[in-house]
Amino acid sequence: MKWAMYLLHFVTITTVCGQSTTINYLSGTDKDHTIDWDFMVSSGANSGTWSKIPVPSNWETKGFGTYHYGWQEDFEKNEIGYYKHTFVSDAHWKNKTIKLVFEGSMTDTEVKVNGKSAGPMHQGSFYRFKYDITKLLKSSGENLLEVMVRKISSDTSVNRAERMSDFWVFGGIFRPVYLEIVPESHIEWTAIDAKADGSFLINVYTEGDQKNQTVEAQIKTLDGEKVGAPFRMPLEKDAEKTSLRTQVESPDLWSPEFPNRYQVELKLLDAKQNVVHTKTEKFGFRTVELKRGVGFFVNDVKVMFKGVNRHSAWPTSGRTMSKEISIMDVNLMKDMNMNAVRMSHYPPDGHFLDVCDSLGLFVIDELTGWQKKYDTAVGRKLLKEMVTKDVNHPSIVIWANGNEGGNNHELVEDYAKYDPQNRVVIHPWNIFNGTDTQHYKGYDCCDGSLYNGKEVFFPTEFLHGLFDGGHGAGLNDHWNKMMANPLSAGGFLWVFADEGVVRLDQGGRIDADGNHAPDGILGPYREKEGSFYTIKEIWSPVYIDHEKLPTHFDGDLEIENRYLYTNLNTVQFAWKLSTFPSPYAQDTIETVLDEGSIAGPDLQPKQRGKMKIPLDQQKKEMADLLTLKATDVHGRELYSWTWPLKSVKTINEQWINEPRPQAKAQVMETERDVTLTAGGLAISFDKSSGLIRQVKSGDEQIPFSNGPQPAVGKADFVSMEHATKGDSVFVEIHYNGPLKRVKYKLAPSGLLTLDYAYYHDTGDAGNAFDYLGINFDFPEELVTGVKYMGRGPYRVWKNRMKGNHYGVWHKKYNNTVTGESWEYPEFKGYYRNFNWVVIENTIKPFVIYSESDDLFLRLYTPPGPQAAENDHNSPPFPAGDISFLNGISAIGTKFDAATNHGPEGQPNKIGPEWIAGKLVFDFVGKYP
């Protein structure tokens, strides 16, 4: 609070002399800098008694009233918040106009100053509104501000648009409140149209006496350097606006890749050319155009939106945000290689748009109307408040007139009244105004629309996330299809972050309201889910089409420029060659053998070509891994690719073949078991099933058992035979059914090798399966973690393979349910490109090696989300605990099974050939 009071004083005394607008905060500025006001709520928690509340805030997050998710129709239980606050008149306010400004209040807001009404009640939650309170203020001393806020509006259409919604519904003054002190004659607001050709128009709206006044404008860089000469226009008496024009030679254009901005300094001059009022606006030169039947263009470049929807939400403060969160969120979007964001489903804080301007994101700004529209009267007022506040942000390229049926068609023409750029107006979820923005359509959907239509299409919501589904899962297929369609302008994922709220009435747990709001790419505090990295790779503007490197790789890589405006020669590439640590080492750190950096190739957007990494061939032969990191001109990592330079078998042999104590393997047979012993290991096979029954390492019994069993089908035991050859013992087990080969070798070192093969004789080579492979059991309650080599650290799904890096990873055990708890990366699930794994447990760690390059490791079965209403986000898993698989299951979205979203979402097809594998088990170990 002290910080806020200091800021208020500083702003007031340093701006008043320049005749610019003075801002005097009565509240704090954000969720972290608040000022206590007197407060009482009419019902719910802590009601009926005056106390203190920090402003700005949503009162539920401070322990008052009742939490409500949307869908509420019982409007009789309205909560009313009563606020009081005093502030002191300032002598500098004499002969000034004083306006009381609310950046946002939920929802019906009535204001009194010194016992008198400041003006009509404001209805609508997410909009800036203001009152001229000049005549209500005392010339000196304290003024009393009283505010009454009804959580539920008396306007039915406001409730239907804002309250009956699929998001949390809060109450209170949730954005800042301040005084705006301006001269009696002043510039109220402006609207800019600065085009890519350098033409500049600004509409200046003034209030007060306009007699013999002139507006003068000077464009400058953000550093204050003048751009061109000043230009001016006299005010016409009683004119609503004054328009000024000029032309700038070859301006630096604004785009998400190069967010160049300028500022225009405006001066309101009297008849003697004295400065009456000054106002400065930031803007960017850029041209936005929807070319019907062709595409969406910015600066005459066809755009593909790589976008996401974003709520203004934070777990401990609801809708009350901060610029720090805005910066964090935009940086996270940019880190995913996104270039666009949709405001869902209301206009955001001004600082979020400022950050989109400065860091570079296309924005769709949206009038609220979740699935029901505002009535025309209140809608016109709120539309004007939104557009006049946000119109000068170059990041905004589209207006959304409500969402999913919440579109009042009578409002469409109003946008152009306040926006000289005449930006396109869309109706999300509908075909409207030359655009098709339908939501949640499948990969093979839409006869005559979307993928198969005539309109420029960009679904403003697609791949609806829920728990761990959607988002990255299915994106690769959809994105490839979009890029191949000339009418596609990309799309917007739902949604950026889980909308979880800390429930003070429930012990501080985070509540995402069942399956309504755990649908983010990130958690409530911006915890990164696996899809974060999948999106980052798929949407990287540097595309490298090499899942694997060729056998005789010499440094040449095929590369594609997927930027809109940027040459790849501005991108810096850093490479390194490294070797992996041993499974028995204490850490997971690679040893770097060589490294360097090179500039990207001279490739314009949409061009493909080659890039040569200058590798030392001798060091390349020694290395296990090649890493390539791309960094853009602003210093942001675009993506880092990793490729193994050796086969899994070659990499693992160095650890398998290390010198170990030797003891001739032996075999013993009882009525129940066949037991092999060597090197301190005793492993028993059940004679009635052929399955591992018991493993004993030294004095420790390791309960690894009950395998191998086929992941699909049942293997019927036939016979088992064993033989001694040299110092090793061999066991071969015969089955009827899918297991066609099961052979074991126990070496004198105590290493156990399993050679297996399976085949599904379905009579139809096109039959499909959710997973394919073999399973074993190991009690989950004993596991403490794993260290493994493969792609990680996140689990994968069949339709979400991208985004993980090849390396050595260490993970502690967790039982995370994505979106219901937020300890990431999740432990349980499928892992790609499995080399080896150390199963850490309370008895004794052990290692399992693979000899296959494309094997999946399965670690247990993730628990299903408690709030799930279907199984789209709970894909099938094999029986058992630990599996080695050649095919894994895909995951769906909130609304659809994975099969509705492209080829990668289909089950695994198997042909007539056998699928073979080899595993090596080290139960003896040599751990530090």
DAMOHU-V203860 format. One record per run of one state. SS is the DSSP state (~ for helix, > for strand, _ for the rest). FROM is the first residue (numbers start at 1). TO is the last residue. If there is no record, write none. Layout:
# DAMOHU-V203860
SS;FROM;TO
SS;FROM;TO
This chain:
# DAMOHU-V203860
_;1;1
~;2;18
_;19;19
>;20;20
_;21;21
>;22;25
_;26;29
>;30;30
_;31;32
>;33;33
_;34;34
>;35;41
_;42;44
>;45;45
_;46;50
>;51;55
_;56;58
~;59;62
_;63;64
>;65;65
_;66;67
>;68;69
_;70;79
>;80;88
_;89;90
~;91;93
_;94;95
>;96;102
_;103;104
>;105;106
_;107;107
>;108;113
_;114;115
>;116;117
_;118;121
>;122;122
_;123;128
>;129;132
_;133;133
~;134;136
_;137;141
>;142;150
_;151;155
~;156;163
_;164;167
>;168;169
_;170;171
>;172;173
_;174;176
>;177;183
_;184;185
>;186;194
_;195;198
>;199;207
_;208;213
>;214;221
_;222;225
>;226;226
_;227;230
>;231;234
_;235;241
>;242;247
_;248;252
>;253;254
_;255;258
>;259;259
_;260;261
>;262;269
_;270;274
>;275;283
_;284;284
>;285;285
_;286;287
>;288;291
_;292;294
>;295;298
_;299;300
>;301;302
_;303;304
>;305;310
_;311;313
>;314;314
_;315;317
>;318;318
_;319;322
~;323;335
_;336;339
>;340;343
_;344;349
~;350;360
_;361;361
>;362;367
_;368;375
~;376;390
_;391;395
>;396;403
_;404;408
~;409;418
_;419;423
>;424;428
_;429;430
>;431;432
_;433;434
>;435;436
_;437;449
~;450;452
_;453;455
>;456;457
_;458;461
>;462;462
_;463;465
>;466;466
_;467;468
>;469;469
_;470;474
~;475;483
_;484;487
>;488;488
_;489;489
>;490;493
_;494;496
>;497;497
_;498;500
>;501;503
~;504;506
_;507;508
>;509;511
_;512;521
>;522;522
_;523;527
>;528;528
_;529;529
~;530;538
_;539;541
>;542;544
_;545;555
>;556;561
_;562;567
~;568;570
_;571;571
>;572;579
_;580;590
>;591;599
_;600;607
>;608;612
_;613;616
~;617;622
_;623;624
>;625;631
_;632;636
>;637;644
_;645;647
~;648;656
_;657;665
>;666;669
_;670;672
>;673;678
_;679;680
>;681;686
_;687;691
>;692;697
_;698;699
>;700;702
_;703;704
>;705;710
_;711;715
>;716;725
_;726;727
>;728;736
_;737;738
>;739;746
_;747;751
>;752;758
_;759;767
>;768;769
_;770;771
>;772;777
_;778;779
~;780;782
>;783;797
_;798;799
>;800;800
_;801;804
>;805;812
_;813;817
>;818;818
_;819;820
>;821;821
_;822;828
>;829;841
_;842;845
>;846;850
_;851;855
>;856;859
_;860;881
>;882;887
_;888;897
~;898;900
_;901;902
~;903;905
_;906;907
>;908;909
_;910;914
>;915;922
_;923;928
